[in-house]
């Protein structure tokens, strides 16, 4: 109940403020119209137009400038400079057709490439066989010792496990060709 009374009092207060603003606005308008009436009743002054310098030719201005520099009045002023055109017509060259190829036109067609299967190469002669066997005998024999890689021994320690992973990456198939289930996230 008290809230209803406060709302109505607040509403009445807003109406009073709005009325005061209207009253102030009318008073301001009335004073501005009074001032405009007073200013319109005052006699207006007639102002003289601004006196402009007489129009002089370029020769007269140059002569005055030279007199100010100390040149005698009897000297002739320099000849007037002719103005350059502001627009120059672009130079248009005649149309030249594109250059042709320096080579003569192609009138023949290249032959169609064909693959012919040939017979087995001829057997080497006995002298060639004797020479190659002699070369094989004279070359030194290289013996490569292969150490068998046992996976069980590689998986025993951390360092050997790391080596096994590196060997698998080097000797195994490329990662792009591996099956998705074999790829591991590192």
N, CA and C atoms as a LAMMPS dump frame, in Angstrom:
ITEM: TIMESTEP
0
ITEM: NUMBER OF ATOMS
558
ITEM: BOX BOUNDS ff ff ff
-5.0000000000000000e+02 5.0000000000000000e+02
-5.0000000000000000e+02 5.0000000000000000e+02
-5.0000000000000000e+02 5.0000000000000000e+02
ITEM: ATOMS id mol type element x y z
1 1 1 N 0.82 -1.187 0
2 1 2 C 0 0 0
3 1 3 C 0.871 1.26 0
4 2 1 N 1.921 1.186 0.766
5 2 2 C 2.818 2.335 0.848
6 2 3 C 3.53 2.539 -0.507
7 3 1 N 3.836 1.435 -1.2
8 3 2 C 4.505 1.518 -2.498
9 3 3 C 3.621 2.208 -3.525
10 4 1 N 2.301 1.998 -3.438
11 4 2 C 1.385 2.634 -4.382
12 4 3 C 1.385 4.134 -4.15
13 5 1 N 1.41 4.553 -2.877
14 5 2 C 1.436 5.986 -2.574
15 5 3 C 2.746 6.617 -3.043
16 6 1 N 3.856 5.898 -2.888
17 6 2 C 5.148 6.441 -3.332
18 6 3 C 5.183 6.575 -4.855
19 7 1 N 4.63 5.613 -5.553
20 7 2 C 4.599 5.685 -7.017
21 7 3 C 3.758 6.862 -7.486
22 8 1 N 2.631 7.082 -6.845
23 8 2 C 1.787 8.201 -7.262
24 8 3 C 2.458 9.532 -6.936
25 9 1 N 3.141 9.61 -5.782
26 9 2 C 3.864 10.846 -5.456
27 9 3 C 5.003 11.092 -6.458
28 10 1 N 5.681 10.032 -6.835
29 10 2 C 6.759 10.148 -7.802
30 10 3 C 6.223 10.609 -9.167
31 11 1 N 5.067 10.104 -9.549
32 11 2 C 4.439 10.506 -10.81
33 11 3 C 4.073 11.981 -10.779
34 12 1 N 3.496 12.447 -9.658
35 12 2 C 3.135 13.861 -9.545
36 12 3 C 4.371 14.755 -9.581
37 13 1 N 5.459 14.285 -8.973
38 13 2 C 6.7 15.06 -8.974
39 13 3 C 7.242 15.189 -10.4
40 14 1 N 7.18 14.129 -11.188
41 14 2 C 7.622 14.184 -12.582
42 14 3 C 6.763 15.154 -13.396
43 15 1 N 5.448 15.19 -13.142
44 15 2 C 4.588 16.135 -13.851
45 15 3 C 4.957 17.575 -13.526
46 16 1 N 5.288 17.854 -12.274
47 16 2 C 5.666 19.211 -11.872
48 16 3 C 6.981 19.606 -12.553
49 17 1 N 7.941 18.691 -12.619
50 17 2 C 9.228 18.997 -13.262
51 17 3 C 9.013 19.258 -14.748
52 18 1 N 8.17 18.471 -15.414
53 18 2 C 7.892 18.683 -16.823
54 18 3 C 7.237 20.051 -17.042
55 19 1 N 6.34 20.445 -16.162
56 19 2 C 5.699 21.756 -16.277
57 19 3 C 6.709 22.874 -16.109
58 20 1 N 7.643 22.733 -15.165
59 20 2 C 8.676 23.76 -14.984
60 20 3 C 9.539 23.902 -16.248
61 21 1 N 9.893 22.774 -16.87
62 21 2 C 10.679 22.849 -18.101
63 21 3 C 9.917 23.579 -19.202
64 22 1 N 8.62 23.342 -19.305
65 22 2 C 7.833 24.04 -20.327
66 22 3 C 7.783 25.533 -20.04
67 23 1 N 7.626 25.911 -18.787
68 23 2 C 7.566 27.313 -18.398
69 23 3 C 8.897 28.007 -18.71
70 24 1 N 10.008 27.341 -18.388
71 24 2 C 11.325 27.922 -18.684
72 24 3 C 11.537 28.055 -20.19
73 25 1 N 11.078 27.088 -20.967
74 25 2 C 11.223 27.151 -22.422
75 25 3 C 10.458 28.317 -23.003
76 26 1 N 9.234 28.585 -22.518
77 26 2 C 8.441 29.719 -23.008
78 26 3 C 9.125 31.041 -22.666
79 27 1 N 9.669 31.113 -21.474
80 27 2 C 10.339 32.348 -21.051
81 27 3 C 11.573 32.592 -21.93
82 28 1 N 12.307 31.556 -22.246
83 28 2 C 13.504 31.719 -23.077
84 28 3 C 13.109 32.156 -24.48
85 29 1 N 12.028 31.595 -25.033
86 29 2 C 11.58 31.98 -26.362
87 29 3 C 11.119 33.434 -26.375
88 30 1 N 10.442 33.852 -25.319
89 30 2 C 9.926 35.221 -25.264
90 30 3 C 11.07 36.221 -25.236
91 31 1 N 12.131 35.95 -24.483
92 31 2 C 13.258 36.896 -24.414
93 31 3 C 14.011 36.936 -25.731
94 32 1 N 14.126 35.787 -26.419
95 32 2 C 14.849 35.794 -27.703
96 32 3 C 14.053 36.556 -28.767
97 33 1 N 12.729 36.469 -28.753
98 33 2 C 11.933 37.223 -29.736
99 33 3 C 11.986 38.712 -29.425
100 34 1 N 12.037 39.093 -28.133
101 34 2 C 12.156 40.503 -27.773
102 34 3 C 13.481 41.083 -28.259
103 35 1 N 14.536 40.328 -28.134
104 35 2 C 15.856 40.813 -28.567
105 35 3 C 15.908 40.965 -30.082
106 36 1 N 15.301 40.049 -30.806
107 36 2 C 15.315 40.173 -32.273
108 36 3 C 14.499 41.38 -32.712
109 37 1 N 13.416 41.708 -31.998
110 37 2 C 12.619 42.89 -32.353
111 37 3 C 13.424 44.154 -32.095
112 38 1 N 14.139 44.188 -30.991
113 38 2 C 14.933 45.369 -30.672
114 38 3 C 16.057 45.556 -31.683
115 39 1 N 16.715 44.463 -32.05
116 39 2 C 17.833 44.58 -32.991
117 39 3 C 17.34 44.972 -34.386
118 40 1 N 16.132 44.565 -34.758
119 40 2 C 15.62 44.936 -36.078
120 40 3 C 15.193 46.402 -36.103
121 41 1 N 14.843 47.01 -34.939
122 41 2 C 14.424 48.409 -34.896
123 41 3 C 15.622 49.354 -34.935
124 42 1 N 16.808 48.886 -34.581
125 42 2 C 17.992 49.751 -34.585
126 42 3 C 18.325 50.127 -36.024
127 43 1 N 18.763 51.405 -36.221
128 43 2 C 19.117 51.813 -37.58
129 43 3 C 20.361 51.035 -38.051
130 44 1 N 20.328 50.595 -39.264
131 44 2 C 21.462 49.835 -39.811
132 44 3 C 22.476 50.797 -40.391
133 45 1 N 23.711 50.457 -40.175
134 45 2 C 24.784 51.289 -40.714
135 45 3 C 25.059 50.849 -42.141
136 46 1 N 25.323 51.804 -42.956
137 46 2 C 25.694 51.463 -44.318
138 46 3 C 27.213 51.394 -44.355
139 47 1 N 27.722 50.211 -44.622
140 47 2 C 29.173 50.051 -44.666
141 47 3 C 29.655 50.22 -46.097
142 48 1 N 30.826 50.78 -46.222
143 48 2 C 31.418 50.963 -47.534
144 48 3 C 31.982 49.626 -48.015
145 49 1 N 31.86 49.364 -49.275
146 49 2 C 32.479 48.135 -49.774
147 49 3 C 33.998 48.268 -49.716
148 50 1 N 34.659 47.145 -49.602
149 50 2 C 36.114 47.136 -49.503
150 50 3 C 36.701 47.571 -50.84
151 51 1 N 37.601 48.543 -50.728
152 51 2 C 38.249 49.045 -51.93
153 51 3 C 39.287 48.032 -52.399
154 52 1 N 39.191 47.637 -53.613
155 52 2 C 40.139 46.683 -54.189
156 52 3 C 41.174 47.471 -54.999
157 53 1 N 42.341 46.867 -55.088
158 53 2 C 43.407 47.505 -55.876
159 53 3 C 43.022 47.447 -57.342
160 54 1 N 43.417 48.466 -58.105
161 54 2 C 43.08 48.441 -59.527
162 54 3 C 43.785 47.268 -60.212
163 55 1 N 43.155 46.762 -61.225
164 55 2 C 43.703 45.622 -61.95
165 55 3 C 44.905 46.098 -62.752
166 56 1 N 46.033 45.421 -62.54
167 56 2 C 47.249 45.789 -63.256
168 56 3 C 47.637 44.651 -64.176
169 57 1 N 48.301 45.007 -65.209
170 57 2 C 48.787 43.966 -66.116
171 57 3 C 50.075 43.384 -65.546
172 58 1 N 50.49 42.293 -66.136
173 58 2 C 51.717 41.643 -65.665
174 58 3 C 52.931 42.54 -65.88
175 59 1 N 52.937 43.274 -66.96
176 59 2 C 54.066 44.169 -67.243
177 59 3 C 54.194 45.238 -66.167
178 60 1 N 53.056 45.819 -65.745
179 60 2 C 53.102 46.857 -64.726
180 60 3 C 53.599 46.289 -63.394
181 61 1 N 53.153 45.091 -63.055
182 61 2 C 53.608 44.489 -61.801
183 61 3 C 55.104 44.186 -61.84
184 62 1 N 55.596 43.714 -62.971
185 62 2 C 57.028 43.416 -63.09
186 62 3 C 57.825 44.708 -63.027
187 63 1 N 57.328 45.759 -63.666
188 63 2 C 58.031 47.052 -63.641
189 63 3 C 58.116 47.588 -62.21
190 64 1 N 57.027 47.471 -61.445
191 64 2 C 57.055 47.928 -60.045
192 64 3 C 58.032 47.092 -59.235
193 65 1 N 58.078 45.784 -59.51
194 65 2 C 58.98 44.908 -58.78
195 65 3 C 60.427 45.271 -59.077
196 66 1 N 60.731 45.541 -60.345
197 66 2 C 62.098 45.902 -60.699
198 66 3 C 62.477 47.255 -60.109
199 67 1 N 61.543 48.203 -60.04
200 67 2 C 61.815 49.504 -59.411
201 67 3 C 62.106 49.311 -57.936
202 68 1 N 61.394 48.383 -57.301
203 68 2 C 61.648 48.136 -55.884
204 68 3 C 63.022 47.514 -55.683
205 69 1 N 63.51 46.774 -56.68
206 69 2 C 64.848 46.19 -56.584
207 69 3 C 65.947 47.193 -56.911
208 70 1 N 65.577 48.344 -57.433
209 70 2 C 66.575 49.376 -57.719
210 70 3 C 66.913 49.499 -59.188
211 71 1 N 66.225 48.882 -60.067
212 71 2 C 66.485 49.014 -61.499
213 71 3 C 65.891 50.336 -61.984
214 72 1 N 66.526 50.981 -62.929
215 72 2 C 65.966 52.237 -63.449
216 72 3 C 64.688 51.968 -64.246
217 73 1 N 63.826 52.965 -64.297
218 73 2 C 62.543 52.798 -64.973
219 73 3 C 62.684 52.74 -66.478
220 74 1 N 63.831 53.174 -67.014
221 74 2 C 64.026 53.203 -68.461
222 74 3 C 64.321 51.815 -69.03
223 75 1 N 64.71 50.86 -68.185
224 75 2 C 65.043 49.524 -68.702
225 75 3 C 63.772 48.814 -69.137
226 76 1 N 63.932 47.997 -70.15
227 76 2 C 62.781 47.253 -70.658
228 76 3 C 62.533 46.028 -69.774
229 77 1 N 61.305 45.709 -69.542
230 77 2 C 61.03 44.502 -68.744
231 77 3 C 61.317 43.257 -69.574
232 78 1 N 61.571 42.153 -68.911
233 78 2 C 61.854 40.928 -69.661
234 78 3 C 60.636 40.509 -70.473
235 79 1 N 60.863 39.787 -71.559
236 79 2 C 59.721 39.373 -72.384
237 79 3 C 58.821 38.415 -71.606
238 80 1 N 57.545 38.453 -71.881
239 80 2 C 56.645 37.571 -71.145
240 80 3 C 56.922 36.1 -71.481
241 81 1 N 56.721 35.281 -70.495
242 81 2 C 56.965 33.851 -70.654
243 81 3 C 55.7 33.222 -71.214
244 82 1 N 55.9 32.459 -72.28
245 82 2 C 54.727 31.792 -72.85
246 82 3 C 54.381 30.584 -71.979
247 83 1 N 53.097 30.385 -71.799
248 83 2 C 52.668 29.264 -70.951
249 83 3 C 52.798 27.961 -71.711
250 84 1 N 53.201 26.955 -70.969
251 84 2 C 53.303 25.635 -71.564
252 84 3 C 51.928 24.991 -71.563
253 85 1 N 51.68 24.153 -72.529
254 85 2 C 50.368 23.496 -72.52
255 85 3 C 50.291 22.532 -71.334
256 86 1 N 49.134 22.503 -70.723
257 86 2 C 48.975 21.632 -69.563
258 86 3 C 48.685 20.199 -69.966
259 87 1 N 48.18 20.01 -71.164
260 87 2 C 47.844 18.665 -71.616
261 87 3 C 48.643 18.361 -72.865
262 88 1 N 49.358 17.26 -72.835
263 88 2 C 50.072 16.829 -74.026
264 88 3 C 49.369 15.631 -74.611
265 89 1 N 49.132 15.714 -75.879
266 89 2 C 48.467 14.619 -76.56
267 89 3 C 49.41 13.414 -76.566
268 90 1 N 48.916 12.233 -76.167
269 90 2 C 49.813 11.075 -76.109
270 90 3 C 50.26 10.653 -77.505
271 91 1 N 51.463 10.137 -77.539
272 91 2 C 52.038 9.681 -78.783
273 91 3 C 51.446 8.315 -79.115
274 92 1 N 50.833 8.207 -80.276
275 92 2 C 50.203 6.954 -80.693
276 92 3 C 51.047 6.343 -81.794
277 93 1 N 51.534 5.125 -81.541
278 93 2 C 52.347 4.433 -82.527
279 93 3 C 51.448 3.583 -83.416
280 94 1 N 51.853 3.376 -84.643
281 94 2 C 51.037 2.534 -85.514
282 94 3 C 51.035 1.094 -85.001
283 95 1 N 49.964 0.372 -85.279
284 95 2 C 49.832 -1.004 -84.829
285 95 3 C 50.784 -1.896 -85.606
286 96 1 N 51.613 -2.62 -84.874
287 96 2 C 52.568 -3.533 -85.489
288 96 3 C 52.099 -4.94 -85.187
289 97 1 N 51.948 -5.785 -86.192
290 97 2 C 51.501 -7.156 -85.918
291 97 3 C 52.576 -7.909 -85.127
292 98 1 N 52.198 -8.916 -84.37
293 98 2 C 53.191 -9.66 -83.594
294 98 3 C 54.174 -10.378 -84.521
295 99 1 N 55.381 -10.539 -84.018
296 99 2 C 56.415 -11.179 -84.817
297 99 3 C 56.121 -12.667 -84.958
298 100 1 N 56.378 -13.188 -86.112
299 100 2 C 56.192 -14.611 -86.343
300 100 3 C 57.391 -15.391 -85.833
301 101 1 N 57.301 -16.685 -85.868
302 101 2 C 58.386 -17.539 -85.426
303 101 3 C 59.514 -17.484 -86.445
304 102 1 N 60.766 -17.461 -86
305 102 2 C 61.87 -17.435 -86.956
306 102 3 C 62.051 -18.787 -87.651
307 103 1 N 61.386 -19.827 -87.146
308 103 2 C 61.499 -21.15 -87.745
309 103 3 C 60.442 -21.335 -88.821
310 104 1 N 60.745 -22.133 -89.822
311 104 2 C 59.733 -22.389 -90.848
312 104 3 C 58.6 -23.231 -90.261
313 105 1 N 57.438 -23.213 -90.847
314 105 2 C 56.328 -23.977 -90.294
315 105 3 C 56.597 -25.48 -90.389
316 106 1 N 56.042 -26.219 -89.439
317 106 2 C 56.228 -27.651 -89.376
318 106 3 C 55.27 -28.315 -90.359
319 107 1 N 55.83 -29.037 -91.311
320 107 2 C 54.978 -29.674 -92.31
321 107 3 C 54.997 -31.188 -92.177
322 108 1 N 55.961 -31.734 -91.467
323 108 2 C 56.024 -33.185 -91.281
324 108 3 C 55.625 -33.537 -89.868
325 109 1 N 55.227 -34.755 -89.69
326 109 2 C 54.808 -35.229 -88.386
327 109 3 C 55.9 -36.153 -87.846
328 110 1 N 56.213 -36.057 -86.546
329 110 2 C 57.234 -36.955 -86.01
330 110 3 C 56.735 -38.394 -86.059
331 111 1 N 57.653 -39.362 -86.212
332 111 2 C 57.214 -40.759 -86.294
333 111 3 C 56.637 -41.229 -84.966
334 112 1 N 55.712 -42.173 -85.04
335 112 2 C 55.1 -42.732 -83.838
336 112 3 C 56.11 -43.676 -83.21
337 113 1 N 56.324 -43.506 -81.924
338 113 2 C 57.306 -44.323 -81.215
339 113 3 C 56.752 -45.721 -81.013
340 114 1 N 57.516 -46.721 -81.416
341 114 2 C 57.08 -48.103 -81.267
342 114 3 C 58.124 -48.861 -80.472
343 115 1 N 57.635 -49.8 -79.661
344 115 2 C 58.527 -50.622 -78.852
345 115 3 C 58.608 -51.99 -79.503
346 116 1 N 59.824 -52.416 -79.792
347 116 2 C 60.035 -53.744 -80.38
348 116 3 C 60.726 -54.622 -79.351
349 117 1 N 60.202 -55.797 -79.146
350 117 2 C 60.847 -56.725 -78.228
351 117 3 C 61.953 -57.438 -78.991
352 118 1 N 63.064 -57.501 -78.357
353 118 2 C 64.194 -58.147 -79.025
354 118 3 C 64.465 -59.503 -78.374
355 119 1 N 65.217 -60.287 -79.051
356 119 2 C 65.574 -61.613 -78.536
357 119 3 C 66.593 -61.461 -77.429
358 120 1 N 66.9 -62.553 -76.738
359 120 2 C 67.874 -62.534 -75.645
360 120 3 C 69.229 -62.092 -76.182
361 121 1 N 70.011 -61.403 -75.349
362 121 2 C 71.323 -60.957 -75.82
363 121 3 C 72.193 -62.175 -76.162
364 122 1 N 73.108 -62 -77.076
365 122 2 C 73.965 -63.128 -77.444
366 122 3 C 74.834 -63.577 -76.275
367 123 1 N 75.137 -64.873 -76.233
368 123 2 C 75.947 -65.431 -75.146
369 123 3 C 77.368 -64.909 -75.261
370 124 1 N 78.002 -64.609 -74.096
371 124 2 C 79.37 -64.094 -74.156
372 124 3 C 80.332 -65.179 -74.674
373 125 1 N 81.35 -64.719 -75.302
374 125 2 C 82.331 -65.66 -75.853
375 125 3 C 83.199 -66.221 -74.735
376 126 1 N 83.955 -67.236 -75.041
377 126 2 C 84.782 -67.912 -74.029
378 126 3 C 85.896 -67.001 -73.541
379 127 1 N 86.392 -66.102 -74.367
380 127 2 C 87.46 -65.193 -73.93
381 127 3 C 86.92 -64.191 -72.928
382 128 1 N 85.68 -63.741 -73.132
383 128 2 C 85.079 -62.794 -72.179
384 128 3 C 84.846 -63.483 -70.852
385 129 1 N 84.406 -64.764 -70.875
386 129 2 C 84.192 -65.513 -69.637
387 129 3 C 85.488 -65.689 -68.875
388 130 1 N 86.552 -65.965 -69.548
389 130 2 C 87.842 -66.175 -68.896
390 130 3 C 88.318 -64.882 -68.252
391 131 1 N 88.08 -63.743 -68.917
392 131 2 C 88.519 -62.457 -68.369
393 131 3 C 87.719 -62.1 -67.117
394 132 1 N 86.406 -62.332 -67.107
395 132 2 C 85.595 -61.987 -65.937
396 132 3 C 85.891 -62.902 -64.765
397 133 1 N 86.149 -64.17 -64.991
398 133 2 C 86.484 -65.065 -63.878
399 133 3 C 87.831 -64.7 -63.291
400 134 1 N 88.753 -64.227 -64.13
401 134 2 C 90.066 -63.81 -63.632
402 134 3 C 89.917 -62.575 -62.746
403 135 1 N 89.031 -61.637 -63.169
404 135 2 C 88.81 -60.426 -62.378
405 135 3 C 88.179 -60.762 -61.043
406 136 1 N 87.27 -61.731 -61.036
407 136 2 C 86.603 -62.096 -59.785
408 136 3 C 87.604 -62.705 -58.825
409 137 1 N 88.538 -63.497 -59.317
410 137 2 C 89.53 -64.144 -58.458
411 137 3 C 90.503 -63.123 -57.885
412 138 1 N 90.845 -62.065 -58.629
413 138 2 C 91.837 -61.097 -58.16
414 138 3 C 91.26 -60.079 -57.192
415 139 1 N 89.933 -59.91 -57.15
416 139 2 C 89.346 -58.941 -56.227
417 139 3 C 89.408 -59.498 -54.805
418 140 1 N 89.696 -58.64 -53.812
419 140 2 C 89.762 -59.131 -52.428
420 140 3 C 88.367 -59.48 -51.923
421 141 1 N 88.309 -60.487 -51.136
422 141 2 C 87.045 -60.927 -50.566
423 141 3 C 86.778 -60.123 -49.295
424 142 1 N 85.577 -59.521 -49.201
425 142 2 C 85.179 -58.757 -48.032
426 142 3 C 84.237 -59.619 -47.221
427 143 1 N 84.604 -59.827 -45.971
428 143 2 C 83.779 -60.659 -45.105
429 143 3 C 83.034 -59.73 -44.156
430 144 1 N 81.699 -59.798 -44.171
431 144 2 C 80.887 -58.96 -43.313
432 144 3 C 80.383 -59.829 -42.175
433 145 1 N 80.706 -59.421 -40.993
434 145 2 C 80.228 -60.158 -39.827
435 145 3 C 78.882 -59.563 -39.426
436 146 1 N 77.887 -60.389 -39.456
437 146 2 C 76.565 -59.912 -39.065
438 146 3 C 76.287 -60.386 -37.655
439 147 1 N 75.897 -59.432 -36.853
440 147 2 C 75.536 -59.773 -35.501
441 147 3 C 74.034 -59.961 -35.483
442 148 1 N 73.634 -61.052 -35.051
443 148 2 C 72.21 -61.344 -35.035
444 148 3 C 71.536 -60.45 -34.008
445 149 1 N 70.472 -59.794 -34.454
446 149 2 C 69.738 -58.908 -33.555
447 149 3 C 68.618 -59.716 -32.944
448 150 1 N 68.702 -59.911 -31.681
449 150 2 C 67.689 -60.678 -30.978
450 150 3 C 66.811 -59.675 -30.262
451 151 1 N 65.52 -59.767 -30.521
452 151 2 C 64.606 -58.784 -29.942
453 151 3 C 64.503 -58.931 -28.438
454 152 1 N 64.664 -60.084 -27.933
455 152 2 C 64.554 -60.271 -26.481
456 152 3 C 65.661 -59.535 -25.756
457 153 1 N 66.875 -59.534 -26.312
458 153 2 C 67.978 -58.83 -25.661
459 153 3 C 67.807 -57.318 -25.791
460 154 1 N 67.176 -56.848 -26.892
461 154 2 C 66.985 -55.408 -27.069
462 154 3 C 65.937 -54.851 -26.117
463 155 1 N 65.027 -55.652 -25.673
464 155 2 C 63.939 -55.151 -24.837
465 155 3 C 64.259 -55.222 -23.35
466 156 1 N 65.48 -55.593 -22.957
467 156 2 C 65.818 -55.759 -21.537
468 156 3 C 66.069 -54.433 -20.824
469 157 1 N 66.762 -53.516 -21.449
470 157 2 C 67.062 -52.249 -20.769
471 157 3 C 66.44 -51.08 -21.548
472 158 1 N 66.422 -49.924 -20.882
473 158 2 C 65.798 -48.742 -21.51
474 158 3 C 66.6 -48.257 -22.714
475 159 1 N 67.914 -48.278 -22.605
476 159 2 C 68.734 -47.787 -23.716
477 159 3 C 68.639 -48.722 -24.915
478 160 1 N 68.606 -50.035 -24.672
479 160 2 C 68.489 -50.955 -25.802
480 160 3 C 67.082 -50.913 -26.387
481 161 1 N 66.06 -50.625 -25.574
482 161 2 C 64.701 -50.466 -26.094
483 161 3 C 64.632 -49.252 -27.01
484 162 1 N 65.316 -48.191 -26.614
485 162 2 C 65.381 -46.99 -27.447
486 162 3 C 66.073 -47.314 -28.773
487 163 1 N 67.153 -48.1 -28.714
488 163 2 C 67.844 -48.51 -29.937
489 163 3 C 66.937 -49.35 -30.826
490 164 1 N 66.123 -50.209 -30.229
491 164 2 C 65.217 -51.052 -31.018
492 164 3 C 64.185 -50.203 -31.74
493 165 1 N 63.691 -49.183 -31.066
494 165 2 C 62.709 -48.295 -31.697
495 165 3 C 63.35 -47.549 -32.86
496 166 1 N 64.579 -47.087 -32.691
497 166 2 C 65.277 -46.381 -33.762
498 166 3 C 65.512 -47.311 -34.94
499 167 1 N 65.916 -48.545 -34.668
500 167 2 C 66.146 -49.515 -35.745
501 167 3 C 64.854 -49.794 -36.486
502 168 1 N 63.752 -49.921 -35.761
503 168 2 C 62.457 -50.171 -36.409
504 168 3 C 62.067 -48.997 -37.307
505 169 1 N 62.33 -47.749 -36.852
506 169 2 C 62.002 -46.583 -37.671
507 169 3 C 62.863 -46.545 -38.928
508 170 1 N 64.118 -46.952 -38.814
509 170 2 C 65.018 -46.894 -39.963
510 170 3 C 64.733 -48.023 -40.941
511 171 1 N 64.63 -49.248 -40.43
512 171 2 C 64.516 -50.415 -41.302
513 171 3 C 63.072 -50.782 -41.637
514 172 1 N 62.113 -50.295 -40.876
515 172 2 C 60.729 -50.659 -41.107
516 172 3 C 60.136 -49.889 -42.279
517 173 1 N 58.87 -50.165 -42.563
518 173 2 C 58.224 -49.447 -43.665
519 173 3 C 58.019 -47.975 -43.295
520 174 1 N 57.904 -47.09 -44.296
521 174 2 C 57.689 -45.671 -44.004
522 174 3 C 56.38 -45.468 -43.244
523 175 1 N 56.313 -44.402 -42.474
524 175 2 C 55.121 -44.148 -41.646
525 175 3 C 53.881 -43.957 -42.49
526 176 1 N 54.024 -43.398 -43.666
527 176 2 C 52.87 -43.166 -44.522
528 176 3 C 52.274 -44.449 -45.072
529 177 1 N 53.071 -45.5 -45.137
530 177 2 C 52.588 -46.759 -45.691
531 177 3 C 52.158 -47.755 -44.619
532 178 1 N 52.34 -47.392 -43.358
533 178 2 C 51.949 -48.307 -42.288
534 178 3 C 50.434 -48.309 -42.116
535 179 1 N 49.935 -49.41 -41.586
536 179 2 C 48.512 -49.492 -41.265
537 179 3 C 48.235 -48.578 -40.087
538 180 1 N 47.036 -47.982 -39.999
539 180 2 C 46.749 -47.027 -38.916
540 180 3 C 46.862 -47.618 -37.521
541 181 1 N 46.591 -48.906 -37.35
542 181 2 C 46.643 -49.469 -36.011
543 181 3 C 48.07 -49.679 -35.543
544 182 1 N 49.052 -49.666 -36.442
545 182 2 C 50.444 -49.847 -36.052
546 182 3 C 51.109 -48.533 -35.673
547 183 1 N 50.525 -47.422 -36.088
548 183 2 C 51.121 -46.121 -35.772
549 183 3 C 50.853 -45.788 -34.323
550 184 1 N 51.88 -45.288 -33.688
551 184 2 C 51.748 -44.902 -32.279
552 184 3 C 51.939 -43.406 -32.171
553 185 1 N 51.312 -42.823 -31.204
554 185 2 C 51.441 -41.392 -30.965
555 185 3 C 52.566 -41.21 -29.985
556 186 1 N 53.539 -40.404 -30.373
557 186 2 C 54.706 -40.175 -29.497
558 186 3 C 54.622 -38.835 -28.853
